[in-house]
Amino acid sequence: MNIKEIVEKYLKDNGYDGLCNSDFSCGCGLKDGLFPCNEPFSADCVPARSKIATEEDMNDESDFEVGEEIFFPAEDKEA
């Protein structure tokens, strides 16, 4: 088993949707493949939940569109 497989197994076993890094406003999902950034060892990535972005999720710094899947830290409550 490699690092990516270990992380995928942990996320699946614990009911997470993927990973996110709030410092860079990025996230990646299990269904689309983890680590598209090719940085599988980022200590800042945390288990995440996903949702479809709404107008309420948007702000001046948003780099996503309404209707896109977004990721947020699993310990945060959904807006």
C-alpha positions as CSV (number, residue, x, y, z in Angstrom):
1,M,0.0,0.0,0.0
2,N,1.3,3.5,-0.8
3,I,0.6,6.8,0.9
4,K,-2.3,7.7,-1.4
5,E,-4.0,4.3,-0.9
6,I,-3.6,4.6,2.9
7,V,-5.1,8.1,2.9
8,E,-8.0,7.0,0.6
9,K,-8.7,4.0,2.8
10,Y,-8.8,6.2,6.0
11,L,-11.1,8.7,4.4
12,K,-13.5,6.1,3.1
13,D,-13.5,4.1,6.4
14,N,-14.3,7.3,8.3
15,G,-17.0,8.6,6.0
16,Y,-15.1,11.6,4.6
17,D,-15.6,13.0,1.0
18,G,-12.0,14.0,0.4
19,L,-9.4,16.5,1.6
20,C,-9.1,20.3,1.8
21,N,-6.6,22.9,2.6
22,S,-8.2,26.1,3.9
23,D,-4.9,28.1,3.4
24,F,-5.1,27.6,-0.3
25,S,-8.9,27.3,-0.7
26,C,-8.5,23.9,-2.4
27,G,-10.1,20.6,-2.1
28,C,-10.0,17.2,-3.8
29,G,-12.5,14.4,-3.6
30,L,-12.3,10.6,-3.4
31,K,-14.5,10.2,-6.5
32,D,-12.3,12.4,-8.7
33,G,-9.0,11.3,-7.3
34,L,-6.9,12.7,-4.5
35,F,-3.8,14.9,-4.9
36,P,-4.4,16.5,-8.3
37,C,-1.9,19.1,-7.1
38,N,0.7,16.3,-6.9
39,E,1.4,17.2,-3.3
40,P,0.4,14.1,-1.4
41,F,2.4,15.0,1.6
42,S,0.9,18.3,2.5
43,A,0.6,18.5,6.3
44,D,-2.0,21.2,5.9
45,C,-4.6,19.0,4.1
46,V,-7.4,17.8,6.4
47,P,-10.3,15.4,6.0
48,A,-13.2,17.1,4.3
49,R,-16.9,17.0,3.5
50,S,-18.3,18.3,0.3
51,K,-21.3,20.2,-0.8
52,I,-22.6,22.0,-3.8
53,A,-21.7,25.7,-3.7
54,T,-24.6,28.2,-3.2
55,E,-24.7,32.0,-3.4
56,E,-24.2,32.1,0.4
57,D,-20.8,30.4,0.0
58,M,-19.5,33.1,-2.4
59,N,-17.3,36.0,-1.4
60,D,-14.8,38.3,-3.2
61,E,-12.1,35.6,-2.8
62,S,-14.1,32.7,-4.1
63,D,-12.4,30.8,-6.9
64,F,-15.5,28.5,-7.6
65,E,-18.9,29.0,-9.1
66,V,-22.4,28.4,-7.7
67,G,-23.2,24.8,-8.5
68,E,-19.7,23.4,-8.2
69,E,-18.7,20.9,-5.6
70,I,-16.7,22.5,-2.8
71,F,-14.8,21.0,0.2
72,F,-14.7,22.2,3.7
73,P,-12.9,20.8,6.8
74,A,-15.0,18.0,8.3
75,E,-14.9,19.5,11.8
76,D,-16.6,22.7,10.4
77,K,-20.3,22.8,10.4
78,E,-22.0,23.2,7.0
79,A,-23.2,26.7,6.4
